[in-house]
């Protein structure tokens, strides 16, 4: 995860959600990094659940402190 604006995403496919699985898979197959913006913990979890996603961008630096194992496995 990274804070929005702190990472150069030029050349990456930047999305607001992971809903379009075909788009994720096509970008990954083409070797294009996939970056997803997330506004909350649920969005972070959904993005990181997709193997095609290289990075999740967040606006709230508090989200960088999420306990990802706890979020994922409870």
C-alpha distance (Angstrom), angle and dihedral (degrees) to the residues before:
residue distance angle dihedral
X1 . . .
X2 3.75 . .
X3 3.78 137.6 .
X4 3.80 113.5 -100.4
X5 3.80 109.3 -96.2
X6 3.80 95.3 20.6
X7 3.78 95.5 90.5
X8 3.80 130.9 59.7
X9 3.80 104.8 -123.7
X10 3.80 96.9 174.8
X11 3.79 108.9 141.4
X12 3.80 93.1 18.8
X13 3.77 127.1 112.2
X14 3.81 103.1 -115.7
X15 3.80 115.4 -160.7
X16 3.80 137.0 177.3
X17 3.81 93.8 -142.4
X18 3.79 143.2 6.5
X19 3.79 94.6 -122.0
X20 3.81 96.2 112.2
X21 3.81 99.2 68.9
X22 3.81 93.0 173.3
X23 3.81 90.2 57.7
X24 3.81 91.0 49.2
X25 3.79 92.5 49.2
X26 3.81 93.7 46.0
X27 3.80 92.8 51.0
X28 3.79 91.8 47.1
X29 3.81 92.0 48.4
X30 3.81 89.2 51.1
X31 3.80 91.3 51.3
X32 3.80 93.8 -111.9
X33 3.80 114.5 145.0
X34 3.80 113.1 -119.5
X35 3.80 118.2 -142.5
X36 3.80 121.6 -176.1
X37 3.81 127.8 -163.4
X38 3.80 115.8 -137.8
X39 3.79 128.7 -170.9
X40 3.80 99.4 -170.1
X41 3.80 144.7 14.3
X42 3.80 92.5 -86.5
X43 3.80 90.6 54.6
X44 3.81 91.2 49.1
X45 3.80 90.9 50.0
X46 3.81 92.9 48.6
X47 3.80 92.6 48.6
X48 3.79 95.3 47.0
X49 3.80 90.6 48.6
X50 3.81 89.0 67.4
X51 3.81 113.3 83.4
X52 3.82 91.4 -150.6
X53 3.81 93.2 63.5
X54 3.80 114.0 100.2
X55 3.79 97.6 -177.9
X56 3.79 142.6 -0.2
X57 3.81 118.7 -139.2
X58 3.80 119.4 -151.6
X59 3.82 132.3 -174.7
X60 3.81 95.0 -155.6
X61 3.80 111.0 71.2
X62 3.81 87.6 -156.3
X63 3.81 87.6 72.8
X64 3.80 88.6 63.5
X65 3.82 86.5 68.9
X66 3.81 94.6 58.7
X67 3.80 115.1 131.9
X68 3.81 95.7 -124.4
X69 3.83 97.1 -169.5
X70 3.80 89.5 50.6
X71 3.81 91.2 46.0
X72 3.80 91.4 49.7
X73 3.78 103.7 37.5
X74 3.78 103.3 21.7
